[in-house]
Amino acid sequence: MNPSRYRHSSVLVVDPVSSGALYEPLLAGAGVPVLLLDTERARVAGLRSEATPGALNFEHDFEGNPEKLLRYCLDNAVGYVVAGAESGIGLCEFLREALPDCPANEPDRSTRRWCKDDMFAELASRGIPTLRTVSLPAGREIDAQDAADLLADGPVVVKPSIGAGSVGVVMVKAAAELPEAVHAITTRPGFFGDRPNALVQELFPLPQHEYVIDTFSYGGTHEILGVSRYDKRVSDDGSFVYERITWLALDEAPVSVICDYAKEVLDALGVRVGSGHMEVMYNAEFGARLIDFGARAHGAGHPLKTFQLTGTSHIHRECEFVAHRLAQRPLSTAGGSYALARRGAIIFFNLARSARYRATAGDIAKLPGMVSVSVNAVPGRTYPATRSLLDSLDLGLAFIEADNEHDLDERCQLARAEFDLAFES
């Protein structure tokens, strides 16, 4: 096909799961045709358990061949590509670069946007403040001296180079524990069924405050569409367990500082288009440091909750941009920011130890400020101690609103207590 005669009209969403499922109704409502594509990586990761209705399958329909998928996209006038989940980022990047006049990120070293060892190496090479990170390749074992050297300056965080949902991320305090933490990553299939490297990264110093910044980029301009603060705890085995995420206003400290840092990170990673979200640690003495970046929208339905609190989200803004580009809809000049109308938080249900869910969690949906609650635990089933965000989502979460921070804290505590009453050890 002659690129000069190519006419864009449709959007392909790769792995439309979790928040990625929002794209189809929003774009269809704007008159933009949407094509959906499932991949085996999403199924292996447990991001979906069955085929998405109406979706093509990368492995079955295209034999897992990106070039065959590209030809299909050309035949169907695909002019924009979205990664609906972490599993679809690599394929999304390939198609964006290959399709004529499709908005794309910087073409060189695209792995810096989804492979964490390349990501942190890129930041360090560009002088962006980053945590010291050592990458250990798949199959690599470490001995006692290696472990002692890696922990010489204090505790470290061990994480897979490719993954999602905090799966496999642990804090290690003792050198004797490090070989097993590395072994657990380098000798087993990863979250998506591949073989990730193990990253050994310095632990961000106390006090630790973690933030997540939701962005949308186009033409190299980066817009901030939501900032939230994470509350986590460290489990007995060193896993990081999500407790809560709270939305922050743009004028709250230290939002402006971490947003400036986030834009530097996006530039360094070559991001020029699409939704993204990143976790950043910050304290006033040490400054901001990247913990993780996803070249996709925030998961777990977070953008829809952001929309309820602010009237926008990075998915809504991205769909507005796509409709502007493909369906000649107007692009609002005021849509690239947000204002927080009410205080809001998500609490992630979790367990400190294994417990049996014995009954429905009372009248939790009727508690004050409860916007929505999803209790996924099954009565009679025993659940292990929570070790990751995906473990929390197996139990459920609640979205809560209030007029002020004090009331929000009280309502979150009440909801968590009500949920905990439904379990027995």
C-alpha positions in Angstrom: 0.0 0.0 0.0 1.2 3.5 -0.8 1.6 5.4 2.5 0.6 8.6 0.8 -2.8 7.2 0.0 -3.4 5.6 3.3 -6.5 6.9 5.2 -6.8 6.3 8.9 -10.1 5.6 10.4 -9.9 2.9 13.1 -8.1 2.1 16.3 -6.6 -1.2 17.5 -6.6 -2.0 21.2 -4.1 -4.7 22.1 -5.2 -6.7 25.2 -8.4 -4.7 26.1 -8.5 -5.9 29.8 -9.0 -4.1 33.1 -8.8 -0.3 32.3 -8.1 -1.1 28.7 -11.7 -2.2 28.3 -12.7 1.5 28.6 -11.4 2.4 25.2 -14.0 0.6 23.0 -17.1 2.3 24.5 -15.5 5.7 24.7 -14.2 5.6 21.1 -17.3 4.0 19.7 -19.3 6.8 21.3 -17.1 9.3 19.4 -17.7 7.5 16.1 -14.3 5.9 15.9 -14.3 2.2 14.8 -12.4 0.0 17.3 -10.6 -3.4 16.7 -9.7 -5.6 19.6 -6.8 -8.0 19.8 -6.1 -10.6 22.5 -2.6 -12.0 23.1 -1.5 -15.2 24.9 0.7 -13.1 27.2 -2.3 -11.6 28.8 -3.9 -15.0 29.4 -0.7 -16.5 30.8 -0.5 -13.6 33.2 -4.1 -14.1 34.3 -5.2 -10.7 33.0 -8.0 -12.5 31.2 -9.4 -16.0 31.7 -11.4 -16.2 28.4 -11.5 -14.6 25.0 -12.6 -11.0 24.8 -16.0 -10.8 23.0 -15.4 -9.8 19.4 -11.6 -9.8 19.7 -9.1 -11.2 17.2 -6.4 -13.5 18.7 -2.8 -12.7 17.9 -1.5 -16.3 18.1 -4.5 -18.0 16.4 -5.5 -15.4 13.7 -2.0 -14.2 12.9 0.2 -17.1 14.0 1.9 -14.8 16.5 3.5 -13.0 13.5 3.7 -9.2 13.9 4.1 -8.7 10.1 0.8 -10.5 9.4 -0.9 -8.4 12.0 0.6 -5.3 10.4 -0.8 -6.2 7.0 -4.2 -6.7 8.6 -3.9 -3.2 10.2 -3.0 -1.7 6.8 -6.0 -3.4 5.2 -8.3 -2.0 7.9 -7.0 1.6 8.0 -5.7 1.4 11.6 -4.4 4.9 12.4 -3.9 4.6 16.1 -2.8 1.7 18.4 -3.4 1.4 22.2 -1.8 -1.0 24.7 -4.7 -2.0 26.8 -2.5 -3.8 29.3 1.2 -4.3 30.1 1.2 -7.5 28.0 0.5 -5.6 24.8 3.1 -2.8 25.0 5.8 -4.4 22.8 3.3 -5.2 20.0 1.8 -1.8 20.3 5.2 -0.2 19.9 6.0 -2.2 16.8 2.7 -1.3 15.1 2.9 2.4 16.0 6.3 2.5 14.3 5.3 0.5 11.3 2.0 2.0 10.4 2.1 5.0 8.1 1.6 8.3 9.9 0.6 6.6 13.1 1.5 8.6 16.2 4.5 6.8 17.7 7.2 7.1 20.4 10.9 7.6 19.6 11.8 4.5 17.5 15.2 3.7 18.9 15.6 1.5 22.1 11.9 1.0 22.5 12.6 -1.6 25.3 13.4 1.3 27.6 9.6 1.8 27.9 8.8 -1.7 29.2 11.9 -3.6 30.1 13.0 -2.2 33.5 16.7 -2.9 33.3 16.8 -0.9 30.0 14.6 1.7 31.6 16.8 2.4 34.6 19.9 2.3 32.5 18.5 4.9 30.2 17.7 7.2 33.0 21.2 6.9 34.5 22.8 7.5 31.1 20.9 10.7 30.7 21.7 12.0 34.2 18.1 11.7 35.5 18.2 11.0 39.2 17.6 7.2 39.6 18.1 4.4 42.1 21.2 2.3 41.7 20.2 -0.9 39.9 22.1 -4.1 39.0 20.7 -6.4 36.4 21.3 -10.2 36.8 20.4 -12.2 33.6 18.0 -15.1 33.5 19.7 -18.3 34.7 22.2 -16.3 36.8 22.9 -17.5 40.4 24.8 -15.4 43.0 27.1 -16.6 45.8 27.5 -15.3 49.3 30.2 -12.8 48.3 28.0 -11.4 45.5 25.1 -11.0 48.0 27.3 -9.3 50.6 28.5 -6.8 48.0 25.0 -6.0 46.7 23.8 -5.4 50.3 26.9 -3.5 51.4 25.0 -0.2 51.6 21.8 -1.6 53.1 18.5 -3.3 52.2 17.6 -3.7 48.5 14.5 -4.4 46.4 14.6 -7.3 44.1 12.2 -7.2 41.1 11.7 -8.9 37.7 12.8 -6.8 34.7 9.4 -7.5 33.0 6.1 -7.8 34.9 3.2 -6.0 36.4 1.1 -5.7 39.6 4.1 -5.9 42.0 4.3 -9.6 41.4 7.7 -11.0 42.4 8.8 -7.7 44.0 10.4 -8.2 47.5 12.6 -6.2 49.9 15.7 -8.1 51.1 17.5 -7.0 54.3 19.9 -9.9 54.9 22.6 -11.1 52.4 21.7 -14.7 53.2 18.2 -14.1 51.8 19.3 -12.5 48.5 20.4 -15.6 46.5 16.9 -17.2 46.9 15.2 -13.9 46.0 17.2 -13.7 42.8 16.8 -17.4 42.1 13.0 -17.1 42.3 13.1 -14.7 39.3 16.0 -15.9 37.1 15.1 -19.6 37.1 11.4 -19.5 36.6 9.0 -18.3 33.9 8.0 -14.7 34.5 4.6 -13.0 34.8 4.0 -13.2 31.1 5.6 -16.6 30.6 9.0 -15.2 29.5 12.3 -15.2 31.3 13.0 -11.9 32.9 16.2 -10.7 34.5 16.4 -10.0 38.2 17.0 -6.4 39.2 18.6 -5.6 42.5 17.9 -2.0 43.4 18.8 0.2 46.3 16.0 0.8 48.7 14.7 4.4 48.7 15.6 6.0 52.0 13.2 6.8 54.8 10.8 8.5 54.9 9.2 6.8 51.9 6.3 8.4 50.2 5.2 6.8 46.9 3.1 8.6 44.3 1.6 7.6 41.0 1.3 10.1 38.1 -1.2 9.5 35.3 -0.1 11.1 32.0 -1.2 11.5 28.4 1.4 12.6 25.8 1.0 13.7 22.2 3.5 15.4 20.0 6.0 15.2 22.9 3.7 17.3 25.1 3.1 15.6 28.5 -0.2 16.3 30.3 -0.9 15.4 33.9 -4.3 13.8 34.3 -4.1 12.5 37.9 -1.8 12.3 40.8 -2.3 9.9 43.7 -0.4 8.7 46.8 0.1 5.0 47.6 0.1 3.6 51.1 1.8 0.2 51.3 3.1 -2.1 54.0 5.9 -4.7 53.8 4.8 -8.3 54.6 6.6 -10.8 56.7 8.4 -12.2 53.6 9.4 -8.7 52.3 6.6 -8.4 49.7 5.0 -4.9 49.1 1.3 -5.0 49.9 -1.0 -2.2 48.7 -3.2 -0.7 51.4 -4.7 2.4 49.8 -4.4 4.9 47.0 -5.6 8.5 47.6 -6.1 11.2 44.9 -4.2 14.5 45.4 -5.0 18.0 44.1 -2.4 19.6 41.7 -1.7 22.4 44.3 -0.9 19.9 47.1 2.8 19.4 48.1 4.9 17.8 46.6 2.8 17.3 43.4 4.4 20.0 41.3 7.9 18.7 42.1 7.1 15.1 41.2 5.2 16.1 38.1 8.3 18.0 36.8 10.4 14.9 37.5 7.8 12.7 35.7 8.0 14.8 32.6 11.8 14.5 32.6 11.4 10.7 32.8 9.0 10.6 29.9 11.4 12.6 27.8 14.3 10.3 28.7 12.3 7.2 27.8 11.3 8.7 24.5 7.6 8.9 25.2 5.8 11.0 22.6 2.3 9.6 22.5 -0.3 7.7 24.6 -1.4 7.2 28.2 1.2 6.3 30.8 1.5 6.0 34.5 4.5 5.9 36.8 5.3 5.2 40.4 7.7 7.7 42.0 9.2 7.8 45.5 9.9 11.2 47.0 11.1 12.9 50.1 12.4 16.4 50.5 16.0 15.4 51.3 16.5 12.7 48.6 14.2 14.1 45.9 12.2 12.1 43.4 13.2 8.6 42.1 11.3 6.4 39.6 10.1 3.1 40.9 8.3 1.9 37.8 6.7 3.1 34.6 4.0 1.6 32.4 3.6 2.8 28.8 -0.2 2.3 29.2 -3.1 3.5 31.2 -3.4 2.9 34.9 -5.0 -0.5 35.7 -7.6 -1.8 38.1 -10.2 0.6 36.8 -8.4 3.6 38.3 -9.0 6.0 35.3 -12.8 5.5 35.6 -12.6 6.5 39.3 -10.4 9.5 38.4 -13.1 10.5 36.0 -15.7 10.3 38.7 -13.6 12.6 40.9 -12.3 15.1 38.3 -14.4 14.8 35.2 -11.5 13.5 33.2 -8.7 10.8 33.1 -5.8 10.0 30.8 -7.9 7.4 29.0 -10.7 10.0 28.4 -8.1 12.5 27.2 -6.5 10.0 24.9 -9.9 9.1 23.4 -10.6 12.8 22.9 -7.2 13.1 21.0 -8.0 10.0 18.9 -11.4 11.3 18.0 -9.8 14.6 17.1 -7.3 12.9 14.9 -9.4 10.3 13.2 -13.0 11.7 13.3 -12.2 15.4 13.2 -13.7 16.1 16.6 -12.5 19.2 18.5 -9.6 18.8 20.9 -10.2 20.8 24.1 -7.3 23.1 25.1 -8.5 22.9 28.7 -8.7 19.1 28.8 -5.0 18.5 29.5 -5.3 19.0 33.3 -7.6 18.1 36.2 -9.2 19.6 39.3 -10.2 17.4 42.2 -13.9 18.0 43.1 -13.9 15.7 46.2 -11.5 13.7 48.2 -11.3 10.1 47.1 -9.5 6.9 47.8 -9.4 3.2 46.9 -8.7 0.7 49.7 -7.3 -2.6 48.6 -8.4 -5.5 50.7 -5.6 -7.7 52.0 -4.6 -10.3 54.5 -1.6 -10.4 56.8 -1.9 -14.2 57.1 -3.9 -17.0 55.5 -7.6 -16.9 56.3 -10.9 -18.3 55.3 -13.6 -16.1 53.9 -16.7 -17.3 55.8 -19.4 -14.9 54.8 -20.4 -12.0 52.7 -18.8 -8.8 53.9 -21.8 -7.4 55.8 -23.3 -4.2 54.6 -20.1 -2.7 53.4 -21.8 -1.2 50.3 -24.0 0.8 52.6 -21.2 2.4 54.6 -20.8 6.2 54.4 -19.1 7.6 51.3 -19.0 4.2 49.6 -19.2 4.9 45.8 -18.5 1.3 44.8 -17.2 -1.9 46.3 -16.1 -5.1 44.6 -15.8 -8.1 46.9 -14.2 -10.9 44.8 -13.6 -13.3 47.7 -15.7 -16.5 47.5 -17.4 -17.7 50.7 -15.8 -20.9 52.1 -12.5 -20.4 50.3 -9.2 -20.0 52.1 -6.9 -17.2 50.9 -3.2 -16.9 51.4 -1.4 -13.9 53.0 -1.4 -11.0 50.4 1.8 -10.7 48.5 1.0 -8.5 45.5 -1.6 -6.1 44.1 -3.1 -9.1 42.1 -3.6 -10.9 45.4 -5.5 -7.9 46.7 -7.6 -7.8 43.6 -8.6 -11.4 44.2 -10.1 -10.2 47.5 -11.6 -6.9 46.3 -11.4 -3.2 46.7 -13.6 -0.3 47.6 -13.9 3.3 46.2 -14.7 5.8 48.8 -15.4 9.6 48.7 -15.6 12.3 51.4 -15.6 16.1 51.6 -12.4 16.3 53.6 -9.3 14.2 54.4 -10.4 13.5 58.0 -13.7 12.0 57.0 -12.0 10.0 54.2 -9.6 8.4 56.6 -12.4 7.4 59.0 -14.5 5.9 56.2 -11.6 3.9 54.8 -10.8 2.5 58.2 -14.5 1.5 58.8 -14.7 -0.2 55.4 -11.5 -2.2 56.0 -12.7 -3.3 59.5 -16.0 -4.4 58.1 -14.3 -6.5 55.4 -11.9 -8.1 57.9 -14.8 -9.3 60.1 -15.8 -11.7 57.3 -12.6 -13.7 57.7 -11.5 -16.3 60.2 -8.0 -17.8 60.7 
